[in-house]
Amino acid sequence: MTQGGLLMWIGFSAVVLTIMVIDLGVLHRRSHVVRMREALLMTSLCISLALSFNVAIYFWHGWKPAMEFFTGYLLEISLSVDNLFVFLVIFSYFAVPREVQHKVLFWGILGALVMRGIFIAVGAILLARWHWLIYVFGAILLYTGFQMLISGEKEIEPEKNPVIRLARRHLRVTAEYAGAKFFVRIDGVLWATPLFLVLLFVETTDLIFAVDSIPAIFGITQDPFIIFTSNVFAILGLRSMFFALSGLMHLFHLLKYGLAIILMFIGAKMLAGMAHVHLPLPLTLGVVGGILVLSVLLSVLFPARGAAHSPGPATPESSD
């Protein structure tokens, strides 16, 4: 697929940019609270687009690239769920008005697409030159997954984020929000608003998550087009998924441990290549999907203590 080359990349990028322009310029031209019905509709649309693209890959290039895409998409969208927990904490901590949360996530996701594109390009170039780096990626995933497994819940403290501290030190930041604006002029002087700090936090959070997710998908496939497109579809659906699931996050308290096991499994799969052991792709898909389903099922069967009574952060309403 990498030899089909430039036209595929240009065509796909053009479609994605068109979707994002329609999203911000037409559907969300005016800031508003994204309610459950709209969020579910957009989530369904994003998933349908990803699955339709998956079918197209099957007819164009066969079952193996199609299964690689689906496995990569499932892996990336499940790892992205961790971002949703962080978004909830960020929006609650900074008391972000609900009607501007969509704009923050839009620009945050646009930045994520650029950063992940760079990560994927660098990773593909490095692996093409030094294939043994795949084993380094595997070791990183094993370590990261193990740390996630034993660390338990960590409190997120935005004020200790070095990027936020640097911004507060060197930027004039207003005390109040100014609608959906990231910057305002006061007496001819440019000020950042708290919304800009929120955007910085969202961007740095995705950068941290990309360090785990990009090496993980290289354990599924090393085709840059498959890696990029599966990442794009997972990230595009992340925004609407946040608004659809924000009130239900407490139900998935064991998902973090499932994701940790998945990272360790992918890392072990990559390291097994040193012994010329290569797991078949259907088995990889089955293990990843099975762990996800089991972790969600166990979360529902054994809810977190006090979850039913814990108040959620400032999130969109769950009904119209």
URJO-V999524 format. One record per run of one state. SS is the DSSP state (A for helix, B for strand, O for the rest). FROM is the first residue (numbers start at 1). TO is the last residue. Records with the same first field share a line. If there is no record, write none. Layout:
SS=FROM-TO ; FROM-TO
This chain:
O=1-5 ; 28-35 ; 62-62 ; 94-97 ; 130-132 ; 152-157 ; 161-161 ; 171-172 ; 174-182 ; 187-188 ; 193-193 ; 219-223 ; 253-254 ; 276-280 ; 302-306 ; 310-320
A=6-27 ; 36-61 ; 63-93 ; 98-129 ; 133-151 ; 158-160 ; 162-170 ; 194-218 ; 224-252 ; 255-275 ; 281-301 ; 307-309
B=173-173 ; 183-186 ; 189-192
